[in-house]
């Protein structure tokens, strides 16, 4: 009665998660995000402008000045530098390492190459099936696993996934069945399903190949996961630099829904150029319309995830494996992305435990100076370590990790100092800045390396670098800070050329 009551505030504020899609829309139409457009979006979504500014300025994709937005990108990350890209003149890895040196024009993004993967289990349909046709997918065995899952019911599906001993392929190698079971048993509602397709680790491009070449497989796998874990709503968060994958997945969702094969609503969310959003809790924040900053864990996503609800989050490769489990065709293989100095860069599906040397032979590697295993957060291996079995235990035994499955090969001509500096720059760029050890440590790490490579390796700098690495490992909130020194430390320890 006194006009001091405003109704509907909660409903308006609950649209906060639309902030990133709205910003993308503004930028796609106007070429940048002007102050006026941002303020209008803030009014409509009931977001304080200062907070929205914090979000828009967080993501590399959004431009706050005219003429700053880029729709063409040239990569100068590790693999592209090996192929001749000039250092310091481009962007971080575009996930096109099999086509290095890579350039991406978003408006004319290349279609998936019609490469066939003859002896690959997971990629057997890529290059064969029509990625735009549900009928073609069905002709190649599509939706058999979903039918089977519906017959079995949630409990049995989880039992089969658990029995397969499938470990998550995103890097953390957590048992998939256990994760599904935890979400299924969580009391709070609704349950969310999130597919992490924000593949941004340098040297990694397998999820792109799956999404571009076999998009219905991912949609089917999400339908199975949602059924098993009782999820009411799903999201696929795809990195901004994968426009073809995004379009094809959206189309596959539409066709599957029209065919009555998707019981839940699945939404494609577009990343905005932040590597850290590959970290699951940063990804949740990004979907919620916030800065992509990781959260402290615990609580873990299976209890308190997206919008504070139990959330099942899996990466693309993990999900697609579930189809073969239900179809009785599962084998413990893993996708590896081989790039750098090899004759046949690409994605290889090989049994876990295969010696690295065999994979390199298949990819056509010649003389080798070093191999970076696991991407920028991984470690350098020497030619003497190439017999390491590519398994979680095998790599752990030599202090390495499979990580995202990236294998970057350096021959004798490679400038290893440049490679280490590029890794340091990558982490400096991508640290979200939320915690001091990582924000400051990644910057100092780069400065010390530059000094060491310019002036020689002084004992004081070596000690300083190792102290910073320890501080980042011990006191960073998330995996980015905790692993930002790994590749650099292993390179300095293992590669003689860096000790000269
Ligand atoms: Fe952000 Fe780095 Fe801290 Fe992770 S470790 S939360 S990336 S500042």
Boltz pocket constraint, residues with backbone or C-beta under 6 A from the ligand:
constraints:
  - pocket:
      binder: B
      contacts: [[A, 276], [A, 293], [A, 294], [A, 430], [A, 431], [A, 432], [A, 433], [A, 434], [A, 435], [A, 436], [A, 438], [A, 439], [A, 476], [A, 477], [A, 478], [A, 479], [A, 480], [A, 481], [A, 482]]
      max_distance: 6.0
